[in-house]
């Protein structure tokens, strides 16, 4: 699909089931941002949702791998979302624990930002995360994103405050 210096992004398919299980069933990764661990059936349904988004929007999450070793680093994506009845395009990522702290998240998100603005002609996008996720806030800021608003979101029956950061294409020119 596309690549950065150390990473490449590929569309997710059902053949990625085992790679995705290692991410979507990792308690530490999933509970902070998504509030749940995915069962095998949930992983399959999630893959179907992602492939449907490719067809309807041209984008969604991608599987991200190290170019040098072909190891799965995580998932990163551009996702259509709605917050309080307003549609947005959201960037999001999950990096496996063994690849954290190597600058791969910011490298991938910078690549994704450039791809979103150049290939999909988006005029803006957001990122959202819980206030406790300080790493995601730092990455949003490194991308040039600024705080827009906060809201309370139901995450699997639990109301959690989310911060929303945004950036427009004009701000990057």
N, C-alpha and C positions, 0 to 999 in steps of 0.2 A: 504494500500500500504506500507507505512513505517511511522515511528514515531520518535519523539525526546522526551525529558523529558516532555514538556508541550503541544506538538503539534502532530497531525497526519495528514497525507497527503492521499487524496483519489482521484481516477480518476474522472474527470469531466464527467457528463452525462447531458442529457437534463432535468433530474429531478432537477438539480441544477440551473435551469434558474432563479428563484427568488433570490437566493443567489448571483448569478453572476450579476444580474441587479443592486443590491445595490453597487457593485464595479464598473462595467463598465459604469454605468450612473452617477457616482459621479464626478461632475465637477472638484473639487479640486484634486482628485486622478488622473483622466484621462488626464487633460490638460497638466500637467507637463511632464509626460513621453510619453504618446501616442498621444497627440495633438488632441484628439476628444472625444466626448461623444457618446456612442453607443446607437442606437435606439433598440427597442425590436427585430426587424428583424436582426440588426447587432449582437446582443447577440446570437441569434439562429445560425447565420452563423458562429460566432466565436466558439461556442460549436462544431459545425460540423467539423471545421478546426482542433480543438484540438483532437477530437476523431479520426480523420484521421491520425494525427501525432502519436497517440498511436500505430495505426496499422502499419504505415510505419517505425517508429523509435523506438517504445517501450517506448517513453517518450514524454512529453509536459508539459503543466501547470497542476498542481494539486490544488484541493480545499484544503485549510489548515484550520483545526479546532482545538480549544482548547480541549485537552483530557478531562479535568475536567468538562467542561460545554457543550461541543459539539457545541459551538458558532463558526460561520465562522469568521476567522481572516482575510482571504484574499486569494490570489492565489500566488503560487510560482512555478517556473518551470525551466525546461531544454528544450530549444527550438532550433531546427536547424534554422540557419539564414545564410544569405550571406551578406557580406560587401565588396563592390568594387570587385565583382566577386570571392571572396574567401569564401568558406564555413567554418562556425564555429558552435560550440555548445555554446549557450548563457544561462546564468542563469539570471532570472528576477523574480521580485516579486512586489506585491502591497498589502500593509497592510491597512485595514480599519482604519479610523481616531481614532476610539475609542480604538484601540489596539496598536497604535503607542506609542513609549516611554517606552515600557515594555520589550524590549530586544527580542521580538518575531521574528522580521525580521532576526536578526543575528543568533538566535538559529535555525530558519528554514533554513537559507542559509548554515549554518555549516552542518546541517543534509543533506541538498541537495548536498553539495559538497562531503561529504563522500559517499552518495548513488551513485552519478554520477561516481565516481572513482571506487567504489567496484562493483556495480551491472551492470553498462553499460560499464565498462572498458575503459572509455574515458581517453585520455592522457592529455587533456587540455580543458579549456573552458574560455569564456570571459563574461564580463558584459559591457553593454553600457548604457550611460545616458547623459543627457544634463548637462553642467557645473553648472547650477543653482541648480541641485539636489544634494546638499551637503550631505544629509543623505545617498544616494546611494553610493556616493564616499567613505564615511567613512565605510560603510558596506563592500564594495569591499576591502578596505585596511585591515579591521579586518579579512577578509577571507584569507589574505595573497596575494591578487591580486596586481599587479603592473601596472602602466600606460604603455600602448603599443603604442597607436597612437590616433589621432583624425581625424574626417572627417565630412563633411557636408552631412546631410541626409534630404531628402524630407519627411516631416511629414505633410500629408494632404495639400500639396501645399505650405508649408512654409519651407524654407531651414534653418535647425538648426544644429549647431555644436554639435557633440557627442564625448565624451571621451570614449575610449575603454581600459578596464583593463583586464588582463588575468592572468591565473595561470596554471601551468602544474602539473601533478601528481607527477613528480620527485621533484618538489619544496615542496611538502607536506610530503615526506618520510623522 
